[in-house]
Amino acid sequence: MIAHDQRLRSRRPLAGAERDGDGYLLRWQGCGVMGVVNVTPDSFSDGGRHLAPAAAVAAARAQWAAGATWIDVGGASTRPGATPVAADVEAERVVPVVRALRAEEPGARISVDTSDPGVARAAVVAGAGLVNDVRGLRDPALRVACAELGVPAVVSHLRGEPATMHHAPAFDDVVAEVVAELRAARSLALDDGVPDVVLDPGLGFGKTTAHNRALLRATAELAGLGGPLLVGASRKRSLGEVAGEPVPERRDAASLAAHLYVAARGAALVRVHDVAAHVQALRIWRWLGG
């Protein structure tokens, strides 16, 4: 079992972070929990449940009270086959939620789940402190935005686009290729001035169940790439296939099993729908020596 001292740097003030030179350093022990708040009508697990800003803010506050390390607010579904959302629509969904959450929970750490530079800028101004991009910061304008705003970013691995990524994904060696592509994306982001990078292997994003299994089993290698590792297996289709559960909302037990596995192997964060259950499970795991 591994209980790393995790670190994330920012040039922008961040709740709970200590001053470190000309920036800020956030530290936490072991594996933290990133709560998912989908402000969308069509997400694969909870689409529409939090589309109203008041419902989204209430859900985010409940996750924060339950012990989340980050709250990840997104306004554009990235499920397989998802229809692209216009940036102004995405911003209209996300920014009021971020602003209200910052006002009601000043100590909350908020992440914005977006690939759009304009949405990222507006969300950070409203109170977000992390940009989570499922497209791996491919867009130079998004890297520039993160650098200018002084916020760290999550670089996720994705082949293709969400609308087409599930069409016959293929790798010669999924672990080696994801490792190489994440390492290259991290270097590019840091070279462009992004203060720090969290790495995400992108489970379910252009990967089969076999690919996802290989990446989960390679957690220790992925956690050694130089940045905190985020793993998001929560309610994914692969877990449903293996567990025999077709309904995403009924896959929380499977999600806990996968996330405890990666926590034991160096993951810094798990991105989840059921925050309270994960916080409890991780506390018991640490109590038992994790």
Backbone hydrogen bonds, N-H to C=O, Kabsch-Sander energy under -0.5 kcal/mol:
donor,donor_aa,acceptor,acceptor_aa,energy
2,I,264,A,-0.8
6,Q,4,H,-0.9
6,Q,28,W,-3.2
8,L,26,L,-2.0
10,S,24,Y,-2.3
11,R,150,G,-2.6
12,R,150,G,-1.0
17,A,14,L,-2.4
18,E,25,L,-2.6
20,D,23,G,-2.7
23,G,20,D,-1.9
24,Y,10,S,-3.3
25,L,18,E,-2.8
26,L,8,L,-3.0
27,R,25,L,-0.5
28,W,6,Q,-1.7
30,G,4,H,-3.4
32,G,30,G,-0.6
32,G,268,A,-3.1
34,M,270,V,-3.1
35,G,33,V,-0.6
35,G,70,W,-2.7
36,V,272,V,-2.0
37,V,72,D,-2.6
39,V,37,V,-0.8
39,V,74,G,-3.2
40,T,38,N,-1.1
47,G,43,S,-1.3
48,G,40,T,-3.6
49,R,46,D,-1.7
50,H,38,N,-0.6
50,H,46,D,-0.5
51,L,48,G,-1.0
55,A,52,A,-0.5
56,A,52,A,-2.2
57,V,53,P,-2.7
58,A,54,A,-2.2
59,A,55,A,-2.3
60,A,56,A,-2.5
61,R,57,V,-2.7
62,A,58,A,-2.0
63,Q,59,A,-2.1
64,W,60,A,-2.5
65,A,61,R,-2.6
66,A,62,A,-1.5
67,G,64,W,-1.4
68,A,63,Q,-1.8
69,T,33,V,-3.1
70,W,33,V,-1.6
71,I,109,R,-2.1
72,D,35,G,-3.4
73,V,71,I,-0.7
73,V,111,S,-3.0
74,G,37,V,-2.2
74,G,72,D,-0.5
75,G,113,D,-0.7
81,G,162,P,-2.1
82,A,79,R,-2.2
90,E,86,A,-2.5
91,A,87,A,-2.6
92,E,88,D,-2.1
93,R,89,V,-1.5
94,V,90,E,-2.3
95,V,91,A,-2.1
97,V,94,V,-0.5
98,V,94,V,-2.3
99,R,95,V,-2.8
100,A,96,P,-2.3
101,L,97,V,-2.6
102,R,98,V,-2.5
103,A,99,R,-1.9
104,E,100,A,-2.5
105,E,101,L,-2.7
108,A,105,E,-2.2
110,I,108,A,-0.6
111,S,71,I,-3.6
112,V,130,L,-2.6
113,D,73,V,-2.7
113,D,111,S,-0.5
114,T,112,V,-1.1
114,T,132,N,-1.2
120,A,116,D,-2.5
121,R,117,P,-2.5
122,A,118,G,-2.4
123,A,119,V,-2.6
124,V,120,A,-2.5
125,V,121,R,-2.4
126,A,122,A,-1.6
127,G,123,A,-0.8
127,G,124,V,-0.9
128,A,123,A,-2.5
129,G,110,I,-3.3
130,L,110,I,-0.8
131,V,152,P,-1.7
132,N,112,V,-3.1
132,N,130,L,-0.5
133,D,131,V,-0.7
133,D,154,V,-2.0
134,V,132,N,-0.6
136,G,133,D,-1.7
138,R,135,R,-0.7
142,L,139,D,-1.0
143,R,139,D,-1.7
144,V,140,P,-2.5
145,A,141,A,-2.1
146,C,142,L,-2.4
147,A,143,R,-2.4
148,E,144,V,-3.0
149,L,145,A,-2.5
150,G,146,C,-1.4
151,V,146,C,-1.7
153,A,196,D,-1.9
154,V,131,V,-3.2
155,V,153,A,-0.6
155,V,198,V,-3.3
156,S,133,D,-1.7
156,S,154,V,-0.7
157,H,200,D,-1.9
159,R,205,F,-0.6
160,G,158,L,-0.5
164,T,161,E,-1.6
165,M,161,E,-2.1
167,H,164,T,-2.0
168,A,166,H,-1.2
177,E,173,D,-2.6
178,V,174,V,-2.4
179,V,175,V,-2.7
180,A,176,A,-2.2
181,E,177,E,-2.4
182,L,178,V,-2.7
183,R,179,V,-2.5
184,A,180,A,-2.1
185,A,181,E,-2.2
186,R,182,L,-2.6
187,S,183,R,-2.2
188,L,184,A,-2.2
189,A,185,A,-2.3
190,L,186,R,-2.6
191,D,187,S,-2.6
192,D,188,L,-1.5
193,G,190,L,-1.5
194,V,189,A,-2.3
198,V,153,A,-2.8
199,L,228,P,-2.9
200,D,155,V,-2.2
205,F,202,G,-2.2
206,G,204,G,-1.2
212,N,208,T,-2.6
213,R,209,T,-2.3
214,A,210,A,-2.2
215,L,211,H,-2.2
216,L,212,N,-2.5
217,R,213,R,-2.4
218,A,214,A,-0.8
219,T,216,L,-1.4
222,L,218,A,-2.4
223,A,219,T,-2.9
224,G,220,A,-0.6
224,G,221,E,-0.9
225,L,222,L,-1.4
230,L,199,L,-3.4
230,L,228,P,-0.5
231,V,269,L,-2.2
234,S,271,R,-0.8
236,K,233,A,-2.1
239,L,236,K,-0.6
240,G,236,K,-1.6
241,E,237,R,-2.4
242,V,238,S,-2.1
243,A,239,L,-2.9
244,G,240,G,-1.5
245,E,240,G,-1.8
250,R,247,V,-1.9
251,R,248,P,-1.9
255,S,251,R,-2.4
256,L,252,D,-2.6
257,A,253,A,-2.0
258,A,254,A,-2.2
259,H,255,S,-2.6
260,L,256,L,-2.5
261,Y,257,A,-1.6
262,V,258,A,-1.8
263,A,259,H,-2.2
264,A,260,L,-1.8
265,R,262,V,-1.1
266,G,263,A,-1.2
267,A,262,V,-2.3
268,A,229,L,-2.1
269,L,229,L,-2.0
270,V,32,G,-1.7
271,R,231,V,-2.1
272,V,34,M,-3.0
272,V,270,V,-0.6
275,V,273,H,-1.0
278,H,274,D,-1.5
279,V,275,V,-2.9
280,Q,276,A,-2.3
281,A,277,A,-2.5
282,L,278,H,-2.7
283,R,279,V,-1.9
284,I,280,Q,-2.1
285,W,281,A,-2.3
286,R,282,L,-2.4
287,W,283,R,-2.4
288,L,284,I,-1.9
289,G,286,R,-1.7
290,G,285,W,-2.4
